[in-house]
Amino acid sequence: MGRTWRHSAAAIVTGTLLAWGLGAGGTPAVAAVACPSGVDSDFNGDGIRDTVIADPEATVGGVAKAGEVHVVYGGGKGVLTLSQALDSIPGVPEAGDQYGYSLAVYDADLDGCSDLVVGDPYEDIGTVPDSGVVHVIYGSTSGLSAGKAANEFYQGSGAPLGGGPETDDWVGYAVAAGKTSGGTPFLIIGVPGESIGDIEDAGGFHYLSGTAMTMAFVHQNTTTAGDVSGSAEQDDRFGSTLAATPTHFAVGTPGEALGTVPFAGGVGFFSHALTSNVPKPLGGLGQDQDVIGGAPEVDDQFGAALAMVPYRASGATSTTESLLAVGVPGEDLSTTVDAGAVQVFKLAANGTFAETAWIDQNSADVDQESEAGDFFGKRLAAVNTSPNTTATATTTRLAIGVPGEESSEEHAEKGGVQIVPLVGAPGASDQWIDPGYGVPGIPAPRQLAGLSLAATPSLLYVGMPYGPAEARGVHGFPWNVASGAAPTVTIKPGEGGLPATGVAFGTTVR
């Protein structure tokens, strides 16, 4: 279905830049801070964290899988539902758009209010199906979408991202955003279906820097700021996953072939230092390297999930390193097919790295056991609750989704979540939660617990979009929760002002 346009995206971008007082060089004009709180994910500037929950399969205005996003304001200050049915959001609902498939939060314009990034990778651009689009929806003292017009990023001649829209580019399949250690806001947009020349599904990403959102497109054949790890090949799908800290960011290539092994997977990592707007490549990770555990196997999909946190070693005076967790959900453990594993790496500012942990359900003292089809590491979420102090097992935590986990034959793919320390032995303080054992409700087939995870400084959010109604919703657990303990926060459709018509409420959470 072709796209109906309400607004000129180029006009929105230009008008917004002028409204911010940006000159040709993108230097912010002096302006009053609208939202003085500076709290992460605070869209209305009241000093209380807000929660975003997507239902990309929601029916909007009778249109199946158009998708919508729900904002739950902290402090009991109400809810807001965003979709393309609203005049303030560009575009219109179309079947299969899946608005809200990906989410990120950052302060794009440095006004103190958090802003919301919404990925819509299956958006049709004109007559081009599933080319994709990303929206930046601005916060204000009145909340989201109540002040500045949304910014819209898509591909095309004269469009904000340039290039040309192609079928199945999937702009916005993954997004990551934040602020560099120098205080510059950044937005990264994954485009894993992008063709590089005649190489189909090679993939790439757009890097948008500063309040002016200066843009560069990067793929595996880019050399502007140095050689990017790997080379563009069919089905690499570079940009399928993203993770970032103020000093580094990582880009997953789960379709990467290593030698003759297809879909073995790989990860490239970068710094935020720019050359002609292009971020500096630092290196690559893959199981074909002698210093990295494991061996390349067909469909390992190393890099199918990523999570990253700032890291400060004991005795360090600043935080210039990062810990990167890489999911390898297709990893075979001996004869156990697709059991899955996670590998953790320490990344230094100069581009060197060291593997610090290999984690699977056979690791010493780790709860549960590896089974075929567990897909341990299919999703990851991580937190460093104290990034400016020495990292410890208590302050750095990693949640690992195990959506294929089963407790019995009748509970196939019930799923679960393993919580382990990012520093130290994974079994030293691990916890396990699953439906009926921490996650509310009874175990049932294909609940796929662990397929939706989100990290906040205080809570791990576990989205449960599938399965029996009593378990559906989003459940918040303290990071050091005891195994099987109940959540301290539960958000469900039909409660607290949220609509009760959700289809896959909680597929993505921020």
C-alpha positions as CSV (number, residue, x, y, z in Angstrom):
1,M,0.0,0.0,0.0
2,G,1.4,3.4,-0.9
3,R,2.0,6.0,1.8
4,T,-0.2,9.0,2.3
5,W,1.7,12.0,3.5
6,R,0.3,14.7,5.8
7,H,3.6,16.6,6.1
8,S,6.7,17.3,4.1
9,A,9.4,15.7,6.2
10,A,12.1,18.0,4.7
11,A,10.0,21.0,5.8
12,I,9.6,19.5,9.2
13,V,13.4,19.1,9.6
14,T,14.2,22.5,8.2
15,G,11.5,24.2,10.3
16,T,12.5,22.5,13.4
17,L,16.2,23.4,13.0
18,L,15.2,27.1,12.5
19,A,13.0,26.9,15.6
20,W,16.0,25.7,17.6
21,G,18.1,28.6,16.3
22,L,20.7,26.4,14.6
23,G,23.1,28.1,12.2
24,A,24.7,26.5,9.2
25,G,27.3,24.7,11.4
26,G,24.6,23.2,13.7
27,T,25.6,25.2,16.8
28,P,22.8,25.5,19.3
29,A,21.6,29.0,20.0
30,V,21.4,30.1,23.6
31,A,18.0,29.1,24.9
32,A,16.2,28.6,28.2
33,V,16.1,25.0,29.4
34,A,12.5,23.8,29.2
35,C,12.8,20.7,31.3
36,P,15.4,21.2,34.1
37,S,15.1,17.7,35.5
38,G,17.6,15.8,33.2
39,V,16.2,12.5,34.5
40,D,16.6,9.7,32.0
41,S,13.3,8.9,30.2
42,D,11.5,11.9,31.7
43,F,9.4,13.2,28.8
44,N,7.5,15.9,30.8
45,G,10.4,17.3,32.9
46,D,8.8,16.5,36.3
47,G,11.8,14.6,37.6
48,I,10.1,11.2,37.5
49,R,11.0,8.4,35.0
50,D,8.3,7.5,32.5
51,T,7.8,4.1,30.7
52,V,7.2,3.4,27.1
53,I,5.5,0.2,26.0
54,A,5.0,-0.7,22.3
55,D,2.4,-2.9,20.7
56,P,3.5,-3.1,17.1
57,E,0.8,-5.7,16.3
58,A,-2.0,-3.4,17.5
59,T,-5.0,-2.7,15.2
60,V,-5.4,1.0,14.7
61,G,-8.5,2.4,13.2
62,G,-9.4,-1.0,11.9
63,V,-6.0,-1.5,10.3
64,A,-4.3,-4.7,11.4
65,K,-0.8,-4.6,12.7
66,A,-0.5,-0.8,12.2
67,G,1.0,-0.6,15.7
68,E,0.9,1.9,18.5
69,V,3.1,3.0,21.4
70,H,1.9,3.7,25.0
71,V,3.6,6.1,27.3
72,V,2.9,5.7,31.1
73,Y,3.9,8.9,32.9
74,G,5.6,8.4,36.2
75,G,3.9,9.5,39.4
76,G,0.5,8.5,38.2
77,K,0.2,11.4,35.8
78,G,-1.7,9.5,33.1
79,V,-1.0,7.7,29.9
80,L,-0.6,8.7,26.2
81,T,-1.1,6.5,23.2
82,L,0.9,7.4,20.0
83,S,0.1,6.1,16.6
84,Q,0.1,7.3,13.0
85,A,-3.6,8.0,13.4
86,L,-2.7,11.2,15.3
87,D,-2.3,14.4,13.4
88,S,0.9,15.1,15.3
89,I,2.6,11.9,14.0
90,P,3.6,11.8,10.3
91,G,2.0,9.2,8.1
92,V,-1.1,7.1,8.4
93,P,-1.8,3.6,9.8
94,E,-1.2,0.9,7.2
95,A,-1.5,-2.8,7.5
96,G,1.7,-4.4,8.7
97,D,3.6,-1.2,9.5
98,Q,4.3,-2.4,13.1
99,Y,4.9,1.1,14.4
100,G,6.9,0.8,17.6
101,Y,8.9,-2.2,16.5
102,S,12.0,-0.5,17.9
103,L,12.4,2.2,20.5
104,A,15.1,4.4,22.0
105,V,15.1,7.4,24.3
106,Y,17.6,10.3,24.5
107,D,17.6,14.1,24.8
108,A,17.9,15.0,21.1
109,D,17.7,18.8,21.4
110,L,19.4,19.2,24.9
111,D,16.5,20.9,26.4
112,G,16.4,18.7,29.5
113,C,13.3,16.7,28.3
114,S,13.8,13.2,27.1
115,D,12.7,12.5,23.5
116,L,11.3,9.3,22.1
117,V,12.7,7.5,19.0
118,V,10.2,5.2,17.3
119,G,11.2,2.7,14.6
120,D,8.7,1.7,11.9
121,P,10.7,-0.6,9.7
122,Y,7.8,-2.0,7.6
123,E,6.5,1.5,6.6
124,D,5.9,1.9,2.9
125,I,7.6,4.9,1.3
126,G,5.5,5.9,-1.7
127,T,5.0,2.6,-3.6
128,V,8.1,1.0,-2.0
129,P,7.0,-1.6,0.5
130,D,8.8,-2.0,3.9
131,S,11.4,0.6,3.2
132,G,11.0,1.9,6.8
133,V,10.9,5.2,8.7
134,V,12.0,6.5,12.1
135,H,10.3,9.3,14.1
136,V,11.9,11.4,16.8
137,I,9.0,12.7,19.0
138,Y,9.9,15.5,21.3
139,G,9.2,15.9,25.0
140,S,8.2,19.1,26.7
141,T,6.8,20.3,30.0
142,S,3.4,19.2,28.6
143,G,4.7,15.8,27.7
144,L,5.5,14.0,24.4
145,S,4.2,15.3,21.1
146,A,2.9,18.5,22.7
147,G,5.5,21.0,21.5
148,K,7.9,20.7,18.6
149,A,6.8,18.8,15.5
150,A,8.1,15.3,15.2
151,N,11.2,14.7,13.1
152,E,10.9,12.0,10.4
153,F,13.8,10.1,8.9
154,Y,13.4,8.0,5.8
155,Q,15.4,7.4,2.6
156,G,14.8,9.0,-0.8
157,S,15.9,11.8,-3.1
158,G,15.8,15.0,-1.0
159,A,14.7,13.0,2.1
160,P,16.5,13.4,5.5
161,L,18.5,10.1,5.0
162,G,19.3,10.6,1.3
163,G,19.8,7.6,-1.0
164,G,16.7,5.9,-2.4
165,P,14.0,3.8,-0.7
166,E,14.2,0.1,-1.6
167,T,11.9,-2.8,-0.8
168,D,12.7,-4.4,2.5
169,D,15.4,-1.9,3.5
170,W,13.8,-1.9,7.0
171,V,15.0,1.5,8.1
172,G,14.6,1.6,11.9
173,Y,14.7,-2.2,12.5
174,A,17.0,-1.3,15.3
175,V,17.7,2.1,16.9
176,A,20.1,3.3,19.6
177,A,20.6,6.7,21.1
178,G,22.3,8.6,23.8
179,K,24.9,11.2,24.6
180,T,28.6,10.9,24.0
181,S,31.2,11.4,26.8
182,G,31.6,14.9,25.4
183,G,27.9,15.7,25.8
184,T,26.9,15.4,22.1
185,P,23.5,13.7,21.4
186,F,23.6,10.8,18.9
187,L,21.1,8.6,17.1
188,I,21.9,5.4,15.3
189,I,19.4,3.9,12.9
190,G,19.9,0.3,11.7
191,V,19.1,-0.5,8.0
192,P,19.8,-4.3,7.8
193,G,18.0,-4.8,4.5
194,E,20.0,-2.2,2.6
195,S,21.6,-3.3,-0.6
196,I,25.2,-2.1,-1.1
197,G,25.5,-1.9,-4.9
198,D,24.1,-5.2,-6.1
199,I,24.8,-7.0,-2.8
200,E,21.4,-7.6,-1.3
201,D,20.7,-7.4,2.4
202,A,24.3,-6.4,3.2
203,G,23.0,-3.7,5.6
204,G,24.3,-0.6,7.2
205,F,23.4,2.2,9.6
206,H,22.8,5.9,9.7
207,Y,24.7,7.9,12.4
208,L,23.1,11.2,13.3
209,S,25.2,13.5,15.5
210,G,24.4,16.6,17.5
211,T,21.3,18.7,17.8
212,A,21.6,19.4,14.1
213,M,21.5,15.7,13.4
214,T,24.3,15.7,11.0
215,M,24.1,12.4,9.2
216,A,26.4,9.8,7.7
217,F,25.6,6.3,6.3
218,V,28.0,3.5,7.2
219,H,28.3,0.0,5.8
220,Q,31.0,-2.6,5.9
221,N,32.8,-1.2,2.8
222,T,33.0,2.3,4.3
223,T,36.6,3.6,4.7
224,T,36.1,7.3,5.5
225,A,37.2,7.0,9.1
226,G,39.0,3.7,8.8
227,D,38.1,0.3,7.7
228,V,34.9,-1.1,9.1
229,S,35.2,-4.7,10.3
230,G,34.2,-7.3,7.6
231,S,33.1,-6.7,4.1
232,A,29.6,-6.3,2.6
233,E,28.2,-9.6,1.6
234,Q,24.7,-10.8,0.8
235,D,22.5,-11.5,3.9
236,D,25.0,-10.0,6.3
237,R,22.3,-7.8,7.7
238,F,24.7,-5.4,9.3
239,G,22.7,-3.1,11.5
240,S,20.2,-5.7,12.7
241,T,21.2,-5.0,16.3
242,L,22.7,-1.9,18.1
243,A,24.0,-1.0,21.5
244,A,25.8,2.1,22.8
245,T,27.5,3.8,25.7
246,P,29.0,7.3,25.8
247,T,32.3,6.0,24.6
248,H,31.5,3.1,22.2
249,F,28.7,1.6,20.1
250,A,28.4,-1.9,18.6
251,V,26.6,-3.1,15.4
252,G,25.5,-6.7,15.0
253,T,25.9,-8.6,11.8
254,P,24.1,-11.9,12.6
255,G,24.1,-13.0,9.0
256,E,27.9,-12.6,8.6
257,A,29.6,-15.6,6.9
258,L,32.9,-16.5,8.5
259,G,34.9,-18.4,5.9
260,T,32.5,-20.9,4.4
261,V,30.2,-20.9,7.5
262,P,27.0,-19.0,6.7
263,F,25.2,-17.0,9.4
264,A,28.0,-17.5,11.9
265,G,27.7,-13.8,12.8
266,G,29.9,-11.0,13.9
267,V,30.0,-7.6,15.6
268,G,31.7,-4.3,14.7
269,F,32.5,-1.8,17.3
270,F,33.1,2.0,17.0
271,S,33.9,5.1,18.9
272,H,31.9,8.3,18.6
273,A,34.9,10.3,17.3
274,L,33.9,11.6,13.8
275,T,35.8,12.0,10.5
276,S,33.7,13.8,7.9
277,N,30.7,12.9,10.2
278,V,31.6,9.2,10.1
279,P,32.3,7.5,13.4
280,K,35.6,5.8,13.9
281,P,35.7,2.0,13.5
282,L,37.7,0.3,16.3
283,G,37.5,-3.4,15.5
284,G,35.4,-6.5,15.0
285,L,34.4,-9.6,17.0
286,G,33.8,-13.1,15.7
287,Q,34.3,-16.7,16.8
288,D,36.9,-17.1,14.0
289,Q,39.4,-15.1,16.1
290,D,41.9,-17.1,18.3
291,V,41.3,-14.8,21.3
292,I,37.5,-15.3,21.2
293,G,35.9,-18.5,22.6
294,G,33.9,-20.9,20.5
295,A,34.1,-21.7,16.8
296,P,32.0,-20.5,13.9
297,E,29.0,-22.8,13.2
298,V,26.2,-22.5,10.8
299,D,23.4,-20.3,12.2
300,D,25.2,-19.4,15.4
301,Q,24.1,-15.8,14.8
302,F,26.8,-14.2,16.9
303,G,25.5,-10.7,17.5
304,A,21.8,-11.4,17.2
305,A,21.5,-9.5,20.5
306,L,23.7,-6.9,22.1
307,A,23.8,-5.0,25.4
308,M,26.4,-2.5,26.5
309,V,27.2,-0.5,29.7
310,P,29.9,1.9,30.8
311,Y,32.7,0.3,32.7
312,R,35.2,1.7,35.2
313,A,38.0,-0.6,36.4
314,S,39.3,-0.5,39.9
315,G,41.8,2.4,40.3
316,A,40.6,4.2,37.1
317,T,39.8,7.9,37.4
318,S,37.4,8.1,34.5
319,T,35.0,5.8,32.6
320,T,36.5,5.3,29.1
321,E,35.8,1.5,28.8
322,S,32.6,-0.4,28.0
323,L,31.3,-3.9,28.7
324,L,29.6,-5.5,25.7
325,A,27.5,-8.6,26.0
326,V,26.9,-10.5,22.7
327,G,24.1,-13.0,22.3
328,V,24.8,-16.2,20.3
329,P,21.4,-17.8,20.4
330,G,22.2,-20.5,17.8
331,E,25.3,-21.7,19.6
332,D,25.4,-25.5,19.8
333,L,26.8,-26.9,23.1
334,S,28.3,-30.2,22.3
335,T,25.4,-32.1,20.8
336,T,22.8,-29.7,22.2
337,V,21.6,-27.8,19.1
338,D,20.7,-24.1,19.5
339,A,21.1,-24.1,23.2
340,G,22.7,-20.6,23.0
341,A,25.4,-18.7,24.8
342,V,26.5,-15.2,25.7
343,Q,30.0,-13.8,25.5
344,V,31.1,-10.6,27.3
345,F,33.9,-8.3,26.2
346,K,35.7,-5.3,27.7
347,L,36.3,-2.6,25.1
348,A,39.0,0.0,25.6
349,A,39.1,3.5,24.3
350,N,42.0,2.6,22.0
351,G,40.1,-0.2,20.3
352,T,41.6,-3.2,22.1
353,F,39.3,-5.7,23.6
354,A,39.3,-8.7,25.9
355,E,36.8,-11.5,26.4
356,T,35.9,-11.5,30.1
357,A,33.2,-14.2,30.2
358,W,31.5,-17.1,28.4
359,I,28.0,-17.7,29.8
360,D,25.6,-20.6,29.1
361,Q,23.3,-22.7,31.3
362,N,26.0,-25.2,31.8
363,S,28.3,-22.6,33.4
364,A,29.4,-23.4,36.9
365,D,26.6,-22.6,39.5
366,V,24.3,-21.1,36.9
367,D,20.6,-22.1,37.4
368,Q,18.8,-24.3,34.9
369,E,20.3,-26.5,32.2
370,S,21.0,-26.1,28.5
371,E,18.5,-27.8,26.2
372,A,18.1,-27.9,22.5
373,G,16.2,-25.0,21.2
374,D,16.5,-22.8,24.3
375,F,18.0,-19.9,22.3
376,F,19.8,-18.6,25.4
377,G,20.9,-15.1,24.5
378,K,18.2,-14.3,22.0
379,R,17.6,-11.0,23.8
380,L,19.8,-9.1,26.3
381,A,19.5,-6.1,28.6
382,A,22.2,-4.7,30.9
383,V,22.7,-2.0,33.5
384,N,25.5,-0.3,35.3
385,T,23.7,1.3,38.2
386,S,26.8,3.2,39.2
387,P,28.8,4.0,35.9
388,N,31.1,6.6,37.5
389,T,32.4,4.2,40.2
390,T,34.3,0.9,40.1
391,A,32.2,-1.7,38.4
392,T,31.1,-4.7,40.6
393,A,29.0,-7.8,40.4
394,T,26.2,-5.9,42.2
395,T,26.2,-2.8,40.1
396,T,26.7,-4.4,36.7
397,R,23.9,-6.8,35.8
398,L,22.9,-8.7,32.7
399,A,19.5,-10.1,31.8
400,I,19.5,-12.9,29.3
401,G,16.3,-14.0,27.4
402,V,15.8,-17.7,27.0
403,P,12.5,-17.8,24.9
404,G,12.8,-21.4,24.0
405,E,13.0,-22.7,27.6
406,E,10.5,-25.3,28.6
407,S,9.6,-26.7,32.0
408,S,7.8,-29.8,30.5
409,E,6.5,-31.1,27.2
410,E,3.2,-29.3,27.7
411,H,5.0,-26.0,28.3
412,A,7.2,-25.9,25.2
413,E,8.8,-22.4,24.6
414,K,7.4,-21.1,27.8
415,G,10.6,-19.1,28.1
416,G,12.5,-17.5,31.0
417,V,15.0,-14.9,32.0
418,Q,18.4,-15.5,33.5
419,I,20.0,-12.6,35.5
420,V,23.8,-12.7,36.0
421,P,26.5,-10.3,37.0
422,L,28.5,-8.7,34.2
423,V,31.6,-8.7,36.4
424,G,32.9,-11.9,38.0
425,A,31.6,-15.4,37.8
426,P,28.2,-15.7,36.2
427,G,27.0,-18.2,38.8
428,A,28.1,-16.2,41.8
429,S,24.8,-14.2,42.0
430,D,22.5,-15.4,39.3
431,Q,18.7,-15.5,39.4
432,W,16.0,-17.1,37.3
433,I,12.5,-16.0,36.6
434,D,9.8,-17.5,34.3
435,P,6.0,-17.7,34.0
436,G,4.7,-19.0,37.3
437,Y,8.0,-18.5,39.0
438,G,8.3,-14.7,39.4
439,V,6.5,-13.7,36.3
440,P,2.8,-13.7,37.2
441,G,0.4,-16.2,35.7
442,I,0.7,-19.9,35.0
443,P,3.2,-21.6,32.6
444,A,1.8,-22.2,29.1
445,P,3.2,-23.1,25.7
446,R,4.7,-20.4,23.5
447,Q,4.7,-17.6,26.1
448,L,8.3,-16.8,24.9
449,A,9.3,-15.1,28.1
450,G,12.6,-13.4,27.6
451,L,11.8,-12.1,24.1
452,S,11.2,-8.6,25.5
453,L,13.7,-7.1,28.0
454,A,14.5,-3.5,29.0
455,A,17.0,-2.1,31.5
456,T,16.5,0.9,33.7
457,P,18.8,1.8,36.6
458,S,16.4,0.4,39.2
459,L,14.3,-2.2,37.3
460,L,14.5,-5.0,34.7
461,Y,11.4,-4.9,32.6
462,V,10.1,-8.2,31.2
463,G,7.5,-7.8,28.5
464,M,5.0,-10.7,28.1
465,P,3.1,-10.0,24.9
466,Y,2.0,-13.6,24.4
467,G,0.3,-16.4,26.2
468,P,-2.6,-16.5,28.7
469,A,-4.1,-13.1,29.6
470,E,-3.2,-13.3,33.3
471,A,0.5,-13.2,32.4
472,R,0.4,-10.6,29.6
473,G,1.8,-7.2,30.4
474,V,5.1,-5.7,31.5
475,H,6.6,-6.7,34.8
476,G,9.4,-4.8,36.6
477,F,11.9,-6.7,38.8
478,P,14.7,-5.3,40.9
479,W,18.0,-6.2,39.4
480,N,19.0,-8.2,42.4
481,V,15.6,-10.0,42.8
482,A,15.7,-13.4,44.4
483,S,14.9,-16.3,42.0
484,G,11.2,-16.7,41.6
485,A,10.3,-13.5,43.5
486,A,7.4,-11.4,42.3
487,P,7.8,-8.1,40.3
488,T,7.5,-4.8,42.2
489,V,5.8,-3.2,39.2
490,T,3.2,-4.6,36.7
491,I,1.7,-2.7,33.8
492,K,-1.2,-4.4,32.0
493,P,-3.5,-3.4,29.1
494,G,-6.9,-2.3,30.4
495,E,-5.5,-1.0,33.7
496,G,-4.4,2.5,34.8
497,G,-6.0,4.2,31.8
498,L,-4.4,1.9,29.2
499,P,-6.6,0.6,26.4
500,A,-7.7,-3.1,26.8
501,T,-7.5,-3.8,23.1
502,G,-3.8,-4.7,22.9
503,V,-2.6,-7.5,20.6
504,A,1.1,-7.8,21.6
505,F,1.4,-5.3,24.4
506,G,5.0,-5.2,25.7
507,T,6.8,-6.4,22.6
508,T,9.2,-3.6,23.1
509,V,9.7,-1.6,26.3
510,R,11.9,1.5,27.2
